Amino acid sequence: MKDWLYDWGGFNAALFQAINAHHAGWADWLMRALTWAGDHDRFEFYIGALALVTWWQWARAPASASSRACVLALACFSVGYVIDGFLVVGLKSLFDFPRPPAIFSADALVVVGTPEFHHSFPSGHASFATLVAASLWPLATRPAARAALAAFAFGVCVSRPYLGFHFPADVLYGSLKTLLIVVAMRAALERIPGGARKPG
Amino acid sequence: MSEHHMHVHGAHEHAVEHQAHHGPGLAQQVAIFTAILSTIGAVVAYMGAATQNEAMLLKNGAVLKKAEASDQWSFYQSKSTKGHLAELASRLTKDPVQIEHYKKEIERYDVEKKEIRGKAEELDKESQKMNSESERSLHPLHKLEQALTLIQIAIALGSITALTRKRWLFLAALIAAAGGISLFGFALAL
């Protein structure tokens, strides 16, 4: 079962090595910056910024469609963070898949930072970056803003195998899981009767 | 013909008027509540990380001191062995000059052993002290983690309040926030 769903018949490890093999100074810096920005420890900064935008939007145009969208994004992001956080911790403990340094010898991979050996599946960084991008997606009405959000989530996902912390399957499943959570939660939150309705 | 102008209020104007009469709306209150809590949450998260780093540094220091103490104990052991060999040699020989020489050597080793033992015991004490400090500095971490979780739950409950406009939910968010801030206070007091 794991062979097909996770190892992909060896393709998961091969893809990891393909991403992890080539390093450059500027790329290391960029990937570290992306990993830093996609760390769940940054939640307070993102939610604080979103709260300020929501406050400003309601002060500028109360009960408008964009104000409602801000409140929905705020709810989606904050509730999603709590649900996804518990899920990531639970799945990591349940599966306890080994990380790349526990599989490959030291000369067969590059780890930028302190190597980690346990709890590979799913990637917390990929989950959090997807949560940020998917929660803010409805607020990004311009194509450039949507491209920036997609690039952010994709960049964080690529940074994990590049830096030697996760296999591609960890980031792919982590990202898909969070995407499903956000879509389901948004659908549920939009059905909540009462406040933050579209102006009639 | 008299002109009677009838002004029809749109949703936006109605909301602006409502806000003018009743102050900032619930959504704005929630937004400010979230911004304040996220700031407190960032401080709690920073404190948690700093606590962990401090504990790790102290633990590393304790390990280094233990290694230094171990070196001193090995040195002590070698001096002790040399002392025993000198004692054996003094018993095997009948030459009074040699016997005197070995006796002096034994005395020298005893003095050196005493000094080395003192150093080793001092290093052992320092290692134990740093280890205890490391464990003590970790005590607030559990409380800080609980505080952060409660603050994050309060933020989530607050944002749902803005959607549902249920005041009791906002009360639940306030209780969770108060719990989180209290735990943060306990952690600081530890």
Interface residues (C-beta under 8 A of the other chain):
Chain A: D41 F43 E44 F45 I47 G48 L50 A51 L52 T54 W55 W58 A59 A61 P62 A63 S64 S67 V71 L72 L74 A75 F77 S78 V79 Y81 V82 G85 L189 I192 P193 G194 G195 A196 P199 G200
Chain B: G10 A11 H12 H14 A15 V16 H18 Q19 P24 G25 L26 A27 Q28 V30 A31 I32 T34 A35 S38 T39 G41 A42 A45 A49 Q152 I153 I155 A156 G158 S159 I160 A162 L163 T164 R165 K166
